[in-house]
Amino acid sequence: MTYHVRMQATDAALFWFRRDLRDEDNAGLSRALSAHSRVFCVFVFDTAILEGLAERADRRVEFIWHSVGMLRASLEARGGGLIVLHGPARQCIPELAHALGVVAVYANGDYEPAALARDQAVADALSARGMTFHAGKDQVIFEKRELLTGAGRPYTVFTPYRNAWRQALVPEMTAPWPMHFAALAPAPPGMERPLPTLESLGFTPTNLLSLGICPGMAGAQQLLEDFLPRLSQYALARDYPGRRGVSYLSVHLRFGTVSIRHLVRLALSQPDDGGQVWLNELVWRDFYFAILANFPYVATQAFRREYSRLAFDNSPTHFRAWQQGLTGYPIVDAGMRQLNQTGYMHNRLRMLTASFLVKDLGVDWRWGERYFADRLNDFDLAANNGGWQWCASTGCDAQPWFRMFNPVTQGRRVDPDGQFVRRYVPELAHVPTAALHAPWELSHQAQAAAGCVIGRDYPAPLVDHAQARSKTLRRYQREDRQPS
């Protein structure tokens, strides 16, 4: 986008919203407002990202679209504004900054390889025009190399990382950033364009709102108000996908409609186990961001390089059955169908379905990681990669390769009454609870009585778990014995 009139604003700055769609406790916006007398704000629907998405009906794009509209309304109510552009951010940001006559562009930092390359290109373009680019920490408590071992290396095991995280934490690190809104500048004349429609961005509406997912800062606050009375039970309730035991805030953390500092303060304020266990999950998030920042090769390769040689079977037929929730293992299929229908999957089921794909079906973890990346509303490269490599035993501090989740045992443990399975696998609705997680064990007569004949109404198991376990152990043993 080219601007023909250059404005004069000698002490003005531009703040670039990305994955931080809030105007409260926003570190980068705070820095800009404190350092400059006028701060313009912009959001770019970046075609470099949008054009790479697999589906035109993408809940994440719709979530962002709603959240940007709500953010703009909030900024306008404070006397400011939000310029919304659609195009390549590498080009849009330098051109807009030049047109506005600002001296600096501020943003909150990102740690993904593609984002780092984009930011470097923007910084270089700004520098060529005499402007500076500032990207600082906001989405984590500790970043990059802020926490190191006694030997001066990044942590690669979670427990000592968590201990160091807790020891280094001081109240100032979770305090909300001050917001001097008097410096907010409205969008200049000619730049107060309406929010582009979802269709003009190349996307179509989804079932986002009908699923009860409320975007924006208001949606995050609504979820927090629902979760806080349940937080004391979090340690016990979080493992059961059929119960409302978790916060459901992950998509808001992903797009920054809630501050990580605010959540950490809330977790620390809880005296019971629920708050401590929830805090642990927030620390895991920091840990995986640090792993990605310090070992960027994990985005495409195994963290433990000796497992880069694993010879997977990679059956396309098995992979498609897993994608569609047709593996014959009810808890796995229920999890996959939840993902396909809602863009959400309970964390326990993310582990179960990932482990099943890699260790029962013998499919490369990168295939599953990519599928989750396309489907998850809360997709975050660091956490998604970390989780998949944990399940595949290829990552840092991963599950030992000789451990495999038994899908039948796990189903009975996390969904003992079958409520979750029956919701997402209605073919099994009338199967007795005692047989629900292994319905093939019922006699043919009992299957017919339950209205679910295995092989006709619901698939037989793709693989025998015991046999798959033996095959997987041999696969990993071969590599584990090789010199690294």
C-alpha positions as CSV (number, residue, x, y, z in Angstrom):
1,M,0.0,0.0,0.0
2,T,1.5,3.4,-1.0
3,Y,0.8,6.7,0.7
4,H,1.4,9.8,-1.4
5,V,1.2,12.4,1.4
6,R,3.9,12.3,4.2
7,M,2.7,13.7,7.5
8,Q,4.9,15.7,9.9
9,A,5.0,14.2,13.4
10,T,8.5,14.7,14.8
11,D,7.9,12.8,18.1
12,A,5.4,10.3,16.9
13,A,5.6,6.5,16.9
14,L,3.7,3.7,15.4
15,F,2.6,0.7,17.5
16,W,2.1,-2.5,15.5
17,F,-0.4,-5.0,17.1
18,R,0.3,-8.6,16.2
19,R,-0.4,-11.4,18.7
20,D,-1.3,-9.0,21.5
21,L,-4.8,-7.8,20.7
22,R,-5.5,-5.8,23.9
23,D,-4.9,-2.3,25.1
24,E,-4.4,-3.1,28.8
25,D,-1.1,-4.4,30.2
26,N,0.4,-4.4,26.8
27,A,4.2,-4.0,27.2
28,G,5.1,-2.7,23.8
29,L,2.2,-0.3,23.6
30,S,3.1,1.0,27.1
31,R,6.7,1.5,26.0
32,A,5.6,3.5,23.0
33,L,3.1,5.6,25.0
34,S,5.7,6.4,27.6
35,A,8.4,7.5,25.1
36,H,6.4,9.5,22.6
37,S,3.9,12.3,22.6
38,R,1.8,10.8,19.8
39,V,1.3,7.1,19.1
40,F,-0.6,5.7,16.1
41,C,-1.7,2.1,16.1
42,V,-1.9,-0.4,13.3
43,F,-2.9,-4.0,12.7
44,V,-2.1,-5.8,9.4
45,F,-4.0,-8.7,8.1
46,D,-0.7,-10.1,6.7
47,T,-1.2,-11.8,3.4
48,A,2.1,-13.7,3.9
49,I,0.3,-15.6,6.7
50,L,-3.2,-15.7,5.4
51,E,-2.3,-17.0,2.0
52,G,-0.6,-20.0,3.6
53,L,-3.7,-21.2,5.5
54,A,-5.2,-24.4,4.3
55,E,-8.9,-23.5,4.6
56,R,-10.9,-20.4,3.7
57,A,-13.2,-21.1,6.7
58,D,-10.6,-20.6,9.5
59,R,-11.8,-20.0,13.0
60,R,-8.6,-18.3,13.9
61,V,-9.0,-15.7,11.2
62,E,-12.5,-15.0,12.4
63,F,-11.4,-14.8,16.0
64,I,-8.7,-12.3,15.0
65,W,-11.2,-10.4,12.9
66,H,-13.7,-10.0,15.7
67,S,-10.9,-9.2,18.2
68,V,-9.4,-6.5,16.0
69,G,-12.8,-4.9,15.7
70,M,-13.3,-4.9,19.4
71,L,-9.7,-3.6,19.9
72,R,-10.4,-0.7,17.5
73,A,-13.6,0.2,19.4
74,S,-11.7,0.3,22.7
75,L,-8.9,2.4,21.3
76,E,-11.3,4.9,19.8
77,A,-13.2,5.1,23.2
78,R,-9.8,6.1,24.7
79,G,-9.3,8.9,22.1
80,G,-7.1,6.9,19.7
81,G,-7.7,4.7,16.7
82,L,-6.5,1.7,14.8
83,I,-5.4,1.7,11.2
84,V,-6.3,-1.7,9.7
85,L,-4.4,-2.8,6.6
86,H,-4.5,-5.9,4.4
87,G,-1.3,-6.8,2.6
88,P,2.2,-8.0,3.2
89,A,3.3,-6.7,6.6
90,R,7.0,-6.4,5.4
91,Q,5.9,-3.8,3.0
92,C,2.9,-2.2,4.7
93,I,4.6,-1.3,8.0
94,P,7.6,0.6,6.5
95,E,5.4,2.4,4.0
96,L,2.8,3.4,6.7
97,A,5.5,4.5,9.1
98,H,7.1,6.7,6.4
99,A,3.7,8.2,5.5
100,L,2.9,9.0,9.1
101,G,6.3,10.6,9.6
102,V,7.0,8.6,12.8
103,V,10.5,8.2,14.2
104,A,10.0,4.7,15.5
105,V,7.9,1.6,15.2
106,Y,7.2,-0.5,18.3
107,A,5.9,-4.1,18.6
108,N,5.9,-7.0,21.0
109,G,8.5,-9.6,20.2
110,D,7.8,-13.0,18.6
111,Y,10.0,-16.1,18.6
112,E,8.9,-18.1,15.6
113,P,11.5,-18.3,12.7
114,A,9.1,-16.7,10.1
115,A,8.2,-13.9,12.5
116,L,11.8,-13.2,13.3
117,A,12.7,-13.0,9.6
118,R,9.7,-10.7,8.9
119,D,10.7,-8.4,11.8
120,Q,14.3,-8.2,10.6
121,A,13.1,-7.3,7.1
122,V,10.8,-4.5,8.6
123,A,13.7,-3.3,10.8
124,D,16.0,-3.1,7.8
125,A,13.5,-1.2,5.7
126,L,12.8,1.2,8.5
127,S,16.5,1.8,9.2
128,A,17.0,2.6,5.5
129,R,14.5,5.5,6.0
130,G,16.0,6.7,9.2
131,M,13.5,5.1,11.6
132,T,14.0,2.6,14.4
133,F,12.3,-0.7,15.2
134,H,11.7,-1.8,18.9
135,A,10.4,-5.3,19.7
136,G,10.4,-6.3,23.4
137,K,9.1,-9.0,25.6
138,D,5.4,-9.3,26.3
139,Q,3.9,-12.8,25.7
140,V,6.1,-14.6,28.3
141,I,7.5,-13.9,31.8
142,F,11.1,-15.1,30.9
143,E,12.4,-15.2,27.4
144,K,15.3,-16.4,25.3
145,R,18.4,-16.7,27.5
146,E,17.0,-15.0,30.6
147,L,17.1,-18.3,32.5
148,L,20.3,-20.3,32.2
149,T,21.8,-23.2,34.0
150,G,24.8,-22.9,36.2
151,A,26.9,-23.7,33.2
152,G,25.4,-20.8,31.3
153,R,23.3,-22.9,28.9
154,P,19.6,-22.9,28.2
155,Y,17.5,-25.3,30.3
156,T,16.4,-28.4,28.4
157,V,14.7,-30.2,31.3
158,F,11.4,-28.8,32.6
159,T,11.7,-29.4,36.4
160,P,15.0,-27.5,36.9
161,Y,13.7,-24.8,34.5
162,R,10.5,-24.5,36.6
163,N,12.5,-24.2,39.8
164,A,14.7,-21.5,38.3
165,W,11.7,-19.7,37.0
166,R,10.0,-19.7,40.4
167,Q,13.2,-18.6,42.1
168,A,13.9,-15.8,39.7
169,L,10.4,-14.5,39.7
170,V,9.9,-11.1,41.5
171,P,6.6,-9.2,41.8
172,E,7.7,-6.5,39.3
173,M,7.8,-9.1,36.5
174,T,4.1,-9.7,36.8
175,A,3.0,-6.2,37.5
176,P,0.7,-4.7,34.8
177,W,2.4,-2.2,32.5
178,P,1.2,1.4,32.9
179,M,-0.8,2.7,30.0
180,H,-0.6,6.5,29.3
181,F,-3.5,6.7,26.9
182,A,-3.3,10.5,26.5
183,A,-0.6,9.9,23.9
184,L,-2.9,7.8,21.7
185,A,-3.5,9.3,18.3
186,P,-6.6,8.7,16.2
187,A,-6.2,7.4,12.7
188,P,-5.3,10.4,10.4
189,P,-7.8,11.6,7.8
190,G,-7.9,9.2,4.9
191,M,-6.7,6.3,7.0
192,E,-9.9,5.7,9.0
193,R,-11.0,3.0,6.7
194,P,-13.8,0.6,7.8
195,L,-12.7,-2.8,9.1
196,P,-12.4,-5.1,6.0
197,T,-15.0,-7.7,5.8
198,L,-14.1,-11.3,6.4
199,E,-15.0,-12.0,2.8
200,S,-12.8,-9.3,1.5
201,L,-9.9,-10.9,3.3
202,G,-10.6,-14.1,1.4
203,F,-12.3,-16.0,4.2
204,T,-15.8,-17.2,5.1
205,P,-17.6,-17.3,8.4
206,T,-17.2,-20.4,10.6
207,N,-19.1,-21.9,13.6
208,L,-16.8,-19.9,16.0
209,L,-19.6,-17.9,17.7
210,S,-22.1,-20.8,17.7
211,L,-19.5,-22.8,19.6
212,G,-19.6,-20.2,22.4
213,I,-16.1,-18.9,21.7
214,C,-16.2,-15.2,22.6
215,P,-13.3,-13.2,21.0
216,G,-11.5,-10.2,22.2
217,M,-10.6,-8.8,25.6
218,A,-14.2,-9.2,26.7
219,G,-14.2,-12.9,25.8
220,A,-11.1,-13.5,27.8
221,Q,-12.6,-11.7,30.8
222,Q,-15.7,-13.7,30.6
223,L,-13.8,-17.0,30.6
224,L,-11.7,-15.8,33.6
225,E,-14.8,-15.0,35.6
226,D,-16.1,-18.5,34.8
227,F,-12.8,-20.2,35.6
228,L,-11.8,-18.6,38.9
229,P,-14.5,-20.2,41.0
230,R,-13.4,-23.6,39.5
231,L,-9.7,-23.0,39.9
232,S,-9.5,-24.7,43.3
233,Q,-10.6,-27.9,41.6
234,Y,-8.3,-27.6,38.6
235,A,-5.7,-30.1,39.8
236,L,-8.3,-32.8,39.9
237,A,-10.7,-31.8,37.1
238,R,-8.2,-30.9,34.4
239,D,-7.6,-34.5,33.3
240,Y,-11.3,-35.2,32.4
241,P,-12.3,-34.0,28.9
242,G,-16.0,-34.5,29.7
243,R,-15.9,-32.1,32.6
244,R,-15.5,-28.3,32.6
245,G,-12.2,-28.5,34.4
246,V,-9.8,-26.2,32.4
247,S,-9.7,-22.5,31.7
248,Y,-10.2,-22.6,27.9
249,L,-8.0,-19.5,27.8
250,S,-5.4,-20.9,25.4
251,V,-6.8,-19.2,22.3
252,H,-6.8,-15.9,24.2
253,L,-3.2,-16.3,25.3
254,R,-2.3,-17.2,21.7
255,F,-3.7,-14.0,20.3
256,G,-2.9,-11.8,23.3
257,T,-6.5,-10.8,24.3
258,V,-5.4,-11.5,27.9
259,S,-2.0,-10.8,29.5
260,I,0.2,-13.6,30.7
261,R,1.2,-11.4,33.6
262,H,-2.4,-11.2,34.7
263,L,-2.8,-14.9,34.6
264,V,0.4,-15.6,36.6
265,R,-0.7,-13.1,39.2
266,L,-4.0,-14.9,39.6
267,A,-2.4,-18.3,39.8
268,L,0.1,-17.1,42.5
269,S,-2.8,-15.6,44.5
270,Q,-4.4,-19.0,44.9
271,P,-3.4,-20.8,48.1
272,D,-4.5,-24.3,47.0
273,D,-3.2,-27.0,44.6
274,G,-5.3,-25.8,41.8
275,G,-3.5,-22.5,41.5
276,Q,-0.1,-24.2,41.7
277,V,-0.9,-26.8,39.0
278,W,-2.3,-24.1,36.7
279,L,0.9,-22.0,37.3
280,N,2.9,-25.1,36.3
281,E,1.0,-25.1,32.9
282,L,1.8,-21.5,32.4
283,V,5.5,-22.2,33.1
284,W,5.5,-25.0,30.5
285,R,4.4,-22.4,28.0
286,D,7.4,-20.2,28.8
287,F,9.6,-23.3,28.7
288,Y,8.6,-24.2,25.1
289,F,9.0,-20.6,24.0
290,A,12.5,-20.7,25.4
291,I,13.3,-24.0,23.6
292,L,12.1,-22.6,20.3
293,A,14.1,-19.4,20.8
294,N,17.3,-21.2,21.7
295,F,17.0,-24.2,19.5
296,P,15.1,-23.0,16.4
297,Y,15.9,-26.1,14.5
298,V,13.2,-27.9,16.5
299,A,10.7,-26.2,14.2
300,T,11.5,-28.8,11.5
301,Q,13.8,-31.4,13.2
302,A,13.9,-33.6,16.3
303,F,15.4,-31.9,19.3
304,R,17.2,-35.1,20.0
305,R,19.0,-35.4,16.7
306,E,19.6,-39.1,17.1
307,Y,15.9,-39.6,16.5
308,S,15.9,-37.8,13.2
309,R,16.6,-41.1,11.6
310,L,13.5,-42.9,12.9
311,A,12.0,-45.0,10.0
312,F,8.3,-44.5,10.3
313,D,5.8,-46.5,8.4
314,N,3.8,-43.4,7.3
315,S,0.7,-45.2,6.0
316,P,-1.5,-42.6,4.3
317,T,-4.5,-44.8,5.0
318,H,-3.8,-44.9,8.7
319,F,-3.1,-41.2,8.7
320,R,-6.4,-40.4,7.1
321,A,-8.3,-42.6,9.5
322,W,-6.6,-40.8,12.4
323,Q,-7.5,-37.4,10.9
324,Q,-11.1,-38.4,10.5
325,G,-11.5,-40.0,13.9
326,L,-12.0,-43.5,12.5
327,T,-9.2,-45.5,14.1
328,G,-11.5,-47.8,16.0
329,Y,-10.3,-46.6,19.4
330,P,-13.1,-44.5,20.9
331,I,-11.1,-42.0,23.0
332,V,-8.8,-41.3,20.1
333,D,-11.6,-40.8,17.7
334,A,-13.6,-38.6,20.1
335,G,-10.6,-36.3,20.5
336,M,-10.0,-36.0,16.8
337,R,-13.6,-35.4,16.0
338,Q,-13.7,-32.7,18.8
339,L,-10.7,-31.0,17.0
340,N,-12.3,-31.2,13.6
341,Q,-15.7,-29.9,14.8
342,T,-14.5,-27.2,17.2
343,G,-10.9,-26.4,16.7
344,Y,-10.3,-27.3,20.3
345,M,-8.9,-30.4,21.9
346,H,-8.5,-31.1,25.6
347,N,-4.8,-31.2,26.5
348,R,-4.9,-34.8,27.8
349,L,-6.4,-35.9,24.5
350,R,-3.7,-34.0,22.6
351,M,-1.2,-36.3,24.2
352,L,-3.2,-39.4,23.7
353,T,-4.0,-38.8,20.0
354,A,-0.4,-37.7,19.3
355,S,1.0,-40.7,21.0
356,F,-1.4,-43.0,19.1
357,L,-0.4,-41.6,15.8
358,V,3.3,-41.9,16.3
359,K,3.6,-45.0,18.5
360,D,0.6,-47.1,17.5
361,L,0.2,-46.1,13.9
362,G,3.9,-45.5,13.2
363,V,3.4,-42.1,11.5
364,D,6.0,-39.3,11.6
365,W,5.2,-36.8,14.4
366,R,5.6,-33.9,11.9
367,W,2.5,-35.1,9.9
368,G,0.4,-34.8,13.1
369,E,2.0,-31.6,14.1
370,R,1.1,-30.0,10.8
371,Y,-2.5,-31.3,11.0
372,F,-2.8,-29.8,14.5
373,A,-1.3,-26.6,13.2
374,D,-4.0,-26.4,10.5
375,R,-6.9,-27.2,12.9
376,L,-6.2,-25.8,16.4
377,N,-7.8,-22.5,17.3
378,D,-4.9,-21.9,19.7
379,F,-2.1,-23.1,17.5
380,D,1.2,-21.9,18.7
381,L,4.4,-23.2,17.1
382,A,6.3,-23.4,20.3
383,A,3.7,-25.3,22.3
384,N,2.5,-27.5,19.5
385,N,6.0,-28.5,18.5
386,G,7.0,-29.1,22.1
387,G,3.9,-31.2,22.8
388,W,4.3,-33.4,19.7
389,Q,8.0,-33.9,20.3
390,W,7.2,-34.8,23.9
391,C,4.8,-37.5,22.8
392,A,7.1,-38.8,20.1
393,S,10.0,-39.0,22.6
394,T,12.1,-36.9,20.2
395,G,12.0,-33.7,22.2
396,C,13.7,-32.2,25.3
397,D,12.6,-33.8,28.6
398,A,10.2,-36.0,26.5
399,Q,8.3,-39.0,27.5
400,P,10.7,-42.0,27.5
401,W,10.5,-43.8,24.1
402,F,9.5,-47.1,25.8
403,R,6.4,-45.5,27.4
404,M,3.2,-45.7,25.3
405,F,-0.3,-44.7,26.2
406,N,-2.7,-47.6,26.1
407,P,-5.8,-46.0,24.4
408,V,-8.2,-48.4,26.1
409,T,-6.8,-47.9,29.6
410,Q,-6.6,-44.1,29.1
411,G,-10.1,-43.9,27.8
412,R,-11.4,-45.7,30.9
413,R,-9.4,-43.4,33.1
414,V,-10.2,-40.0,31.7
415,D,-13.8,-40.7,30.5
416,P,-15.0,-43.4,32.9
417,D,-18.7,-42.7,32.3
418,G,-18.3,-42.4,28.6
419,Q,-19.9,-38.9,28.5
420,F,-17.2,-37.4,26.2
421,V,-17.0,-40.4,23.8
422,R,-20.7,-40.6,23.4
423,R,-20.9,-36.8,22.6
424,Y,-18.4,-37.0,19.7
425,V,-18.8,-40.7,18.6
426,P,-22.6,-41.0,18.6
427,E,-22.3,-44.4,16.9
428,L,-21.4,-45.7,20.4
429,A,-24.2,-43.9,22.2
430,H,-25.9,-47.2,23.3
431,V,-22.9,-49.3,23.9
432,P,-22.7,-50.3,27.6
433,T,-20.2,-48.2,29.6
434,A,-18.2,-51.2,30.6
435,A,-17.5,-52.0,27.0
436,L,-17.4,-48.4,25.6
437,H,-13.7,-48.1,25.3
438,A,-13.2,-51.5,23.7
439,P,-16.5,-52.2,21.9
440,W,-15.0,-54.9,19.7
441,E,-14.8,-57.1,22.8
442,L,-18.7,-57.3,22.9
443,S,-20.3,-60.4,21.3
444,H,-21.8,-59.8,17.9
445,Q,-25.3,-60.2,19.5
446,A,-24.4,-57.5,22.1
447,Q,-23.1,-55.2,19.4
448,A,-26.3,-55.6,17.4
449,A,-28.4,-54.9,20.5
450,A,-26.4,-51.7,21.1
451,G,-27.0,-50.7,17.5
452,C,-23.3,-50.6,16.8
453,V,-21.8,-53.5,14.9
454,I,-18.0,-53.3,14.7
455,G,-16.9,-53.1,11.1
456,R,-20.2,-51.8,9.9
457,D,-21.3,-49.0,12.2
458,Y,-18.0,-48.2,13.7
459,P,-14.5,-49.4,12.5
460,A,-12.6,-52.2,14.0
461,P,-9.2,-51.1,15.6
462,L,-6.7,-50.2,12.9
463,V,-4.0,-51.9,14.8
464,D,-3.6,-54.2,17.8
465,H,-2.1,-52.0,20.6
466,A,0.2,-54.8,22.0
467,Q,1.6,-55.6,18.6
468,A,2.1,-51.9,17.8
469,R,3.9,-51.4,21.0
470,S,6.4,-54.2,20.2
471,K,7.0,-52.7,16.8
472,T,7.5,-49.2,18.2
473,L,10.0,-50.5,20.8
474,R,12.0,-52.1,18.1
475,R,12.0,-48.9,16.0
476,Y,13.3,-46.8,18.8
477,Q,15.7,-49.3,20.1
478,R,17.5,-49.4,16.8
479,E,18.1,-45.6,16.9
480,D,18.8,-45.5,20.6
481,R,21.7,-47.9,20.2
482,Q,23.2,-45.9,17.3
483,P,26.1,-43.5,18.1
484,S,24.8,-39.9,18.0
